[in-house]
Amino acid sequence: MTDPFVLSIIYKGEEKDYTGYLLLQGHSHKFKVMIGDVEVFFEPDEEGSYRAVHMPWQEEKDLKKIDRQLLSLLQQKIEEILR
């Protein structure tokens, strides 16, 4: 795991900061973003965009509580910093 970094987004009219981590796994990678005490993982899809994914050890109900708009904004921010 690499050093943490901050993802700053505007969510519901307020600037919010979320801590992210780049996870290197062989020839692939994921991003972990902390939303409160929930770890949300983003991985690249076939088109090169990123999507939030459920990890086997996670409670699916915890991820479903997170607003889809927030996940979309974080996905966009990850893609923006990679350009």
Residue frames as a rotation matrix with the C-alpha (Angstrom) as fourth column:
MET 1
0.588 0.809 0.000 0.00
0.809 -0.588 0.000 0.00
0.000 0.000 -1.000 0.00
THR 2
-0.323 -0.683 0.655 1.22
0.649 -0.663 -0.372 3.48
0.689 0.306 0.658 -0.78
ASP 3
-0.934 -0.054 -0.353 0.97
0.303 -0.644 -0.703 6.64
-0.190 -0.763 0.618 1.26
PRO 4
0.019 0.999 -0.047 -2.52
0.867 -0.040 -0.497 8.02
-0.499 -0.031 -0.866 1.78
PHE 5
-0.940 -0.171 0.297 -3.76
0.302 -0.820 0.486 10.88
0.160 0.546 0.822 -0.36
VAL 6
-0.486 0.781 -0.392 -6.78
0.157 -0.363 -0.919 13.18
-0.860 -0.507 0.054 -0.16
LEU 7
-0.634 0.453 0.627 -9.68
0.705 0.006 0.709 13.26
0.318 0.891 -0.323 -2.62
SER 8
-0.712 0.407 -0.573 -11.46
0.074 -0.767 -0.637 16.62
-0.698 -0.496 0.516 -2.35
ILE 9
-0.674 0.585 0.451 -14.92
0.626 0.129 0.769 16.81
0.391 0.801 -0.453 -3.89
ILE 10
-0.777 0.593 0.211 -17.99
-0.629 -0.738 -0.243 19.04
0.012 -0.321 0.947 -3.69
TYR 11
-0.725 0.555 -0.408 -20.82
0.459 0.831 0.315 16.89
0.514 0.041 -0.857 -2.32
LYS 12
0.225 0.936 -0.271 -24.25
0.932 -0.126 0.339 18.36
0.283 -0.329 -0.901 -1.55
GLY 13
0.749 0.123 0.651 -22.84
0.182 -0.983 -0.024 21.88
0.637 0.136 -0.759 -1.76
GLU 14
0.819 -0.504 0.275 -19.97
-0.465 -0.302 0.832 21.31
-0.336 -0.809 -0.482 0.66
GLU 15
0.184 -0.839 -0.512 -16.31
-0.700 0.254 -0.668 20.54
0.690 0.481 -0.541 0.07
LYS 16
0.872 0.095 0.480 -15.51
-0.410 0.676 0.612 17.13
-0.266 -0.731 0.629 1.53
ASP 17
-0.078 -0.948 -0.308 -12.18
-0.956 0.159 -0.247 15.35
0.283 0.275 -0.919 1.86
TYR 18
0.929 0.316 0.194 -11.80
-0.351 0.917 0.191 11.58
-0.117 -0.245 0.962 1.73
THR 19
-0.011 -0.976 0.219 -8.65
-0.786 0.144 0.601 9.60
-0.618 -0.166 -0.769 2.38
GLY 20
0.901 0.269 -0.340 -7.59
-0.431 0.638 -0.638 7.30
0.046 0.721 0.691 -0.44
TYR 21
0.038 -0.881 0.472 -4.92
-0.471 0.401 0.785 4.65
-0.881 -0.252 -0.400 -0.92
LEU 22
0.334 -0.054 -0.941 -3.48
-0.893 0.302 -0.335 3.05
0.302 0.952 0.052 -4.05
LEU 23
0.352 -0.168 0.921 -3.27
-0.450 0.832 0.324 -0.72
-0.821 -0.528 0.218 -3.66
LEU 24
-0.044 -0.462 -0.886 -0.85
-0.988 0.152 -0.030 -2.42
0.148 0.874 -0.463 -6.04
GLN 25
0.336 0.228 0.914 -1.55
-0.415 0.907 -0.073 -6.10
-0.846 -0.355 0.399 -6.75
GLY 26
-0.048 -0.439 0.897 0.79
0.645 0.672 0.364 -7.67
-0.763 0.596 0.251 -9.27
HIS 27
-0.818 -0.242 0.521 -0.12
0.574 -0.395 0.718 -6.22
0.032 0.886 0.462 -12.65
SER 28
0.033 0.893 0.450 -3.33
0.569 -0.387 0.726 -4.59
0.822 0.232 -0.520 -11.44
HIS 29
-0.954 -0.300 -0.002 -4.39
0.186 -0.586 -0.789 -2.05
0.235 -0.753 0.615 -8.86
LYS 30
0.174 0.977 -0.121 -7.32
0.834 -0.081 0.545 -0.79
0.523 -0.196 -0.830 -6.82
PHE 31
-0.610 -0.232 0.758 -8.05
-0.210 -0.874 -0.437 2.36
0.764 -0.426 0.484 -4.90
LYS 32
-0.180 0.552 -0.814 -9.36
0.932 0.362 0.039 2.21
0.316 -0.751 -0.579 -1.35
VAL 33
-0.525 0.120 0.842 -11.30
-0.138 -0.989 0.055 5.25
0.840 -0.087 0.536 -0.17
MET 34
-0.765 0.247 -0.595 -12.45
0.644 0.299 -0.704 5.68
0.004 -0.922 -0.388 3.41
ILE 35
-0.332 0.764 0.553 -16.02
-0.194 -0.629 0.753 6.94
0.923 0.143 0.357 3.75
GLY 36
0.593 0.372 0.714 -16.47
-0.759 -0.038 0.650 7.27
0.269 -0.928 0.260 7.47
ASP 37
-0.095 -0.625 0.774 -15.38
-0.748 0.558 0.359 3.89
-0.657 -0.545 -0.521 8.78
VAL 38
0.708 0.403 0.580 -16.31
0.084 0.767 -0.636 2.03
-0.701 0.499 0.510 5.58
GLU 39
-0.496 -0.863 -0.098 -13.63
-0.162 -0.019 0.987 0.99
-0.853 0.506 -0.130 3.10
VAL 40
0.745 0.666 -0.031 -14.82
-0.123 0.091 -0.988 1.45
-0.656 0.740 0.150 -0.49
PHE 41
-0.310 -0.873 0.378 -12.73
0.215 0.323 0.922 -0.15
-0.926 0.367 0.087 -3.22
PHE 42
0.678 0.405 -0.613 -12.59
-0.481 -0.386 -0.787 1.13
-0.556 0.829 -0.067 -6.79
GLU 43
-0.228 -0.749 0.622 -11.12
0.236 0.577 0.782 -0.95
-0.945 0.325 0.046 -9.59
PRO 44
-0.583 -0.027 -0.812 -10.75
-0.692 -0.508 0.513 -0.36
-0.426 0.861 0.278 -13.32
ASP 45
0.386 0.730 0.563 -13.35
-0.113 0.644 -0.757 -1.89
-0.915 0.228 0.332 -15.60
GLU 46
0.126 -0.320 0.939 -12.96
0.815 0.573 0.085 -3.08
-0.565 0.755 0.333 -19.20
GLU 47
0.675 0.222 0.704 -13.46
0.645 -0.639 -0.418 0.45
0.357 0.736 -0.575 -20.60
GLY 48
-0.377 -0.911 0.168 -10.82
0.639 -0.387 -0.665 1.99
0.671 -0.143 0.728 -18.35
SER 49
0.103 0.478 0.872 -13.31
-0.499 -0.734 0.461 3.67
0.860 -0.483 0.163 -16.01
TYR 50
-0.919 -0.391 -0.040 -13.40
-0.141 0.424 -0.895 2.91
0.367 -0.817 -0.445 -12.30
ARG 51
0.150 0.986 -0.076 -16.23
-0.302 0.119 0.946 1.30
0.941 -0.119 0.316 -10.37
ALA 52
-0.229 -0.112 0.967 -16.92
-0.973 0.026 -0.228 0.67
0.000 -0.993 -0.115 -6.73
VAL 53
-0.096 0.133 -0.986 -16.73
-0.312 0.937 0.157 -3.03
0.945 0.322 -0.048 -5.93
HIS 54
0.716 0.387 0.582 -17.87
-0.687 0.237 0.687 -5.19
0.128 -0.891 0.435 -3.04
MET 55
-0.397 -0.888 -0.233 -15.06
-0.732 0.459 -0.504 -7.16
0.554 -0.029 -0.832 -1.43
PRO 56
-0.113 0.410 -0.905 -15.78
0.101 0.911 0.400 -10.66
0.988 -0.046 -0.144 -0.04
TRP 57
-0.595 -0.197 -0.780 -15.13
0.744 0.233 -0.626 -9.70
0.305 -0.952 0.008 3.60
GLN 58
-0.970 0.198 0.138 -17.34
-0.225 -0.949 -0.222 -6.61
0.087 -0.246 0.965 3.51
GLU 59
-0.419 0.908 0.002 -20.92
0.517 0.240 -0.822 -6.35
-0.746 -0.343 -0.570 4.68
GLU 60
-0.624 0.204 0.755 -22.93
0.725 -0.211 0.656 -5.54
0.293 0.956 -0.017 1.57
LYS 61
0.464 0.873 -0.153 -25.48
0.860 -0.402 0.314 -3.61
0.212 -0.277 -0.937 3.65
ASP 62
0.168 -0.486 -0.858 -22.74
0.525 -0.692 0.495 -1.15
-0.834 -0.534 0.138 4.71
LEU 63
-0.840 -0.520 0.156 -21.91
0.378 -0.355 0.855 -0.36
-0.390 0.777 0.495 1.09
LYS 64
-0.318 0.805 0.502 -25.58
0.836 -0.012 0.549 0.01
0.448 0.594 -0.669 0.13
LYS 65
0.427 0.453 -0.782 -25.94
0.816 -0.567 0.117 2.79
-0.391 -0.688 -0.612 2.73
ILE 66
-0.474 -0.707 -0.525 -23.50
0.351 -0.699 0.623 4.98
-0.808 0.111 0.579 0.79
ASP 67
0.467 0.688 -0.556 -25.12
-0.160 -0.552 -0.818 7.48
-0.869 0.471 -0.148 -1.56
ARG 68
0.414 -0.247 0.876 -24.61
0.819 0.520 -0.240 6.56
-0.397 0.817 0.417 -5.23
GLN 69
0.918 -0.085 0.387 -23.96
0.132 -0.855 -0.501 10.22
0.373 0.511 -0.774 -6.07
LEU 70
0.645 -0.723 0.249 -21.05
-0.629 -0.317 0.710 10.25
-0.434 -0.614 -0.659 -3.59
LEU 71
0.243 -0.547 0.801 -19.60
0.308 0.826 0.471 7.08
-0.920 0.132 0.370 -5.15
SER 72
0.653 0.068 0.754 -19.95
0.757 -0.075 -0.649 8.62
0.013 0.995 -0.101 -8.61
LEU 73
0.927 -0.318 0.200 -18.17
-0.310 -0.948 -0.069 11.81
0.212 0.002 -0.977 -7.54
LEU 74
0.401 -0.813 0.421 -15.32
-0.473 0.210 0.856 9.82
-0.785 -0.542 -0.300 -6.01
GLN 75
0.345 -0.218 0.913 -15.05
0.671 0.737 -0.078 7.68
-0.656 0.640 0.401 -9.15
GLN 76
0.856 0.028 0.516 -14.85
0.426 -0.602 -0.675 10.83
0.292 0.798 -0.527 -11.29
LYS 77
0.792 -0.587 0.166 -12.19
-0.595 -0.682 0.426 12.32
-0.137 -0.436 -0.889 -9.02
ILE 78
0.272 -0.696 0.665 -10.05
0.029 0.697 0.717 9.17
-0.962 -0.175 0.210 -9.24
GLU 79
0.434 -0.053 0.899 -10.31
0.861 0.317 -0.397 9.22
-0.264 0.947 0.184 -13.02
GLU 80
0.965 -0.039 0.258 -9.48
0.045 -0.949 -0.311 12.93
0.257 0.312 -0.915 -13.07
ILE 81
0.596 -0.787 0.157 -6.25
-0.601 -0.308 0.738 12.55
-0.532 -0.534 -0.657 -11.08
LEU 82
0.183 -0.519 0.835 -5.10
0.335 0.831 0.444 9.72
-0.924 0.198 0.326 -13.37
ARG 83
0.877 0.191 0.442 -5.28
0.476 -0.207 -0.855 11.82
-0.072 0.960 -0.272 -16.55
